[in-house]
Amino acid sequence: MEESKHIKLNQAKWNKWSESADGKGWLYDYLRRAQLGVISLLDIKEKTDFLDIGCGTGWAVGKVAELADNKGSFYGVDLSSGMIEKAKEKFKDDGNFHFIVANAESIPLADDSFDNIICTNSFHHYLHPGKAMKEMHRLLRKGGKLFILDPAADSWFIKVVDKIIKFIEPQHVRIYSTDEFKRLMSDAGLTHTGFKVITGRQKVQIGEKL
């Protein structure tokens, strides 16, 4: 798919969803539980510097800041201007919160800026996953960790689901296996240190910048 068309499709989808992204119901509860599972894996130090790529309205950013006693800097990036507007409004009184509209492949932030980066349920939408992974590597400090939550194509069931989603959802690119995540991380200069099963067939792929 042409890159500009892919970006517009994703922006349109998530801008529309931003209108109800902080709603209630089983889907929202499921997504929040998954994000909490990722956050539970973080080593949150005093004055931590944190980034959520594909942050939506900033729920996980706020939760990490809460756990860090609001000491540090807390960033969220999303392709959707609607999501970022909602996030900025929610945290407008907090000077150490920063939300940016940006593509995961090109984020306008300095090298070696973050102790922890998370990316939850959005990696399968990235048209150039290798570029996105290299950008994550660039933004991490030495010793920093990356946590990517997504379904893992480690079973025939998820591989079938991947094909179905691709057929019905044009924004979808691909679900990756754990071995593929290992290769993507290695190619970007990160070390894949393992994975954790969070909810159902979703796994958190963990990388570190050594």
N, C-alpha and C positions, 0 to 999 in steps of 0.2 A: 504494500500500500504506500502511496505517496506520503511523505512525512508530514507535510502541512495539513493534508486531509486527516491523517491520524490524530494530530494534535487538536484540530478543530472538533473532531468527534468526541474526544475525551473531555475537552473543555465544555462542550455542550452538555454532555452527560452529567458531569460533576457539578456544573453550575446549576443545573436543574435540581440535582439531589441536595444541593446546599440549602435549599428552601426548607427541607425537613430533616437535615442530617443530625440534628440534636433531638430527634423525636423519641418516642417510647414504643416498646414492642419487642417481640422475640428477636428480630434481626438486629436491632440496636443493642440489645442485651448481649447477644452472641458476639458482636464485634467488640464491645467493651470488655467482655471476659477475655477475648483473645488478646486484646491490647494489654490488659492487666497481666496476662501470662507472660508476655514479652517483657514488660516493665519489671516483673519479679526477677528476671535474669540479670538485670543491670547492677553493676557495682557503682552505686550512687555515692560519690564522695562529696565532701564539703566544697562549695564553690565549683560545682560540676558545670561543664559546658556540653549542652545536649542539642541534638538535631533530630527532628522527625521529618522524613522525606515522604510526601504524600500524606500530609498532616490533617487534611480535612479541616474541620473547624477548631482544631487544636486541643481536643480532649486529652490526648496522651501527653501533650506538652504540659498542660496544666497539672496533670497527675504527677509527672516526674518532678516538676517544680515544688509541688506540695511535699513530696517525699524528701526533697533536698532542702526543705525549710526555706525555699525561695532564694537560696544562696547560689548564685551562678548566673549563667546566661542560657536562655531557653529559646530555641529557634524552631520554626516550622516552615516548610516549603511545600507548595502545592501548585499544580498546573491550573487549577480553577480559581479565578478571581473571586467568584462567589463564596467559595470556602474560605479564602483568605480574608475577605471582608468580614465574614462572620467571626473568624478567629480574632481579628484586630478589635472588633467591637467588644467581644467577651473579655479581652485582657487589656483594654485600653488604659487602665489605671496602673498597670505594672510595667515599669521602665525597663526591666530585664527580659521582657518577652518581645520577640521579633518574628514577624510573619512576612513571607516573601512569595510572590507569584513567580515561579520558575519551573523550567523543565528539569527533571532529575539528571539529565545528561549535561547540563550546564547551569551550575548554581553560583550566583555572584557573591561568594564568600571566600575568605582567605584560606590558603593552605594551612593544614595542621591546626585546625580550630577546635576540634571536638573530641571529648573523651568517649562519648557514646553516640552512635547513630542508629535509629530504628527506621524500618520501612515495613509497614504492615498492609497486607492485602492490596498492593499496588504494583509489585514488580512484574507481574504477568501482563501488565499493560504497556511496558516499556518497549518501544520499537527497536532500540539498540541497547540491549542489556549490558553488553561489554563496556560501552561508553558510560553508562550509569554506574557500573561497578567501579570503574576507574575514577569517576568523580567522587564516589564515596571514599575510596582509598586516599585521594588527594585531601579531602576535608578532615580525615581522622589524624589525630596526633599519634606519634609513636606509642605503642601500647594501648591505643584506643581500640574499641570493639564495635563491630557492626552486627546488627540483629535483623534478619529479614524473615518476616512471617508470610508464608504463602502455602497453598497446597503443594504437595510434592508429588511429582509424577513417578513415584516408586512402585506403583501397582497398576495393574491393567485397568482397574476401575477409574483411577484419576486420569489415565491416558485417554479413556473413552470420554470422560467428562470434559477433558480439554478440547477434544474434537467437536463435541456438541456445543460448547460455549463459543468456540471459534465460528461455528456455523450461524449462531443466532445473535452474537454480539460482536459487531465490527470493531469495537474498541479493544477487544481482547487480542493479545499477541500469542502468548504461549505459557504453559505451566512447565516448570523445569524440575528435573529429578535432582536428588541430592548429589549424585556424581557430576551432573552438569553445573550445579552451584559450586562444587569444589573446583571445577575447571575455570569457571568465570572468576572466582575469587583469586585463584592462583595466577591467572593471566593478568589480573589487575594489580598484583603485588601483595595480596592479602593471604593469610594462612587460614584455611578452614579448620576450626578447632572442634567442630562437632555440631550436633543439632539436638533440639528438644521438641518432643511432641506436645502440642498445646491443646488444641481442640479438634476432635475428630481426626481427619487426615491432614490437618495443617501442621507444618513443622517450622520451627525457628532455626534458620541456618545461621551459624555464628562464625564470624570472621574476625581476625585480629591483625592490626598493622604492627609487625614486629620490627 
